[in-house]
Amino acid sequence: MSDITVPNVADVQEKLLKGPYHQWLGLEVLSVAEGEITLSAKWREEWVVNPAGGYTHGGILAALVDLTADWALVAFTGKGVPTLDVRVDYHRPARGDLTAVGTVIKVGKQFSSAEARIFDREGRLVASGRGLYATATA
């Protein structure tokens, strides 16, 4: 994509966990590469939308799509990028710990886009989506 310096996992983890919501989600940075990030999220009982089904609420999945795509851009640009728009598709019920993979699609002067895929512990795709983020310098 460019000649940028890829931040290390520990630096991204430290920045990510400054957010209390990210802490509550139990996020851990597994890997960072140019334009990509992989996160894990520890399952919490509070995520369950229907006790009979035991599956994760779609809002948690949407948050994971948004923040994973966002943090793929943060790792690429080195700065926060506000979300302008996000789309989420749900593919199957999600249960247990989740893995989220974010990839930068395009970096622009004003706007950038990135996508994320969320997998269950068996590696099945449970949700995916993409977002548009503001990357203009203030």
Secondary structure as the mmCIF struct_conf table of DSSP 4:
data_model
#
loop_
_struct_conf.conf_type_id
_struct_conf.id
_struct_conf.beg_label_comp_id
_struct_conf.beg_label_asym_id
_struct_conf.beg_label_seq_id
_struct_conf.end_label_comp_id
_struct_conf.end_label_asym_id
_struct_conf.end_label_seq_id
BEND BEND1 ASP A 3 ASP A 3
HELX_LH_PP_P HELX_LH_PP_P1 ILE A 4 ASN A 8
HELX_RH_AL_P HELX_RH_AL_P1 VAL A 9 LEU A 16
TURN_TY1_P TURN_TY1_P1 LEU A 17 LYS A 18
BEND BEND2 GLY A 19 GLY A 19
HELX_RH_AL_P HELX_RH_AL_P2 PRO A 20 TRP A 24
TURN_TY1_P TURN_TY1_P2 LEU A 25 GLY A 26
STRN STRN1 LEU A 27 ALA A 33
TURN_TY1_P TURN_TY1_P3 GLU A 34 GLY A 35
STRN STRN2 GLU A 36 ALA A 41
HELX_RH_3T_P HELX_RH_3T_P1 GLU A 45 TRP A 47
STRN STRN3 VAL A 48 ASN A 50
TURN_TY1_P TURN_TY1_P4 PRO A 51 GLY A 54
STRN STRN4 TYR A 55 THR A 56
HELX_LH_PP_P HELX_LH_PP_P2 HIS A 57 HIS A 57
HELX_RH_AL_P HELX_RH_AL_P3 GLY A 58 THR A 77
BEND BEND3 GLY A 78 LYS A 79
STRN STRN5 THR A 83 TYR A 90
BEND BEND4 ARG A 92 ARG A 92
BEND BEND5 GLY A 96 GLY A 96
STRN STRN6 LEU A 98 LYS A 106
BEND BEND6 LYS A 109 GLN A 110
STRN STRN7 PHE A 111 PHE A 119
TURN_TY1_P TURN_TY1_P5 ARG A 121 GLU A 122
BEND BEND7 GLY A 123 GLY A 123
STRN STRN8 LEU A 125 ALA A 134
#
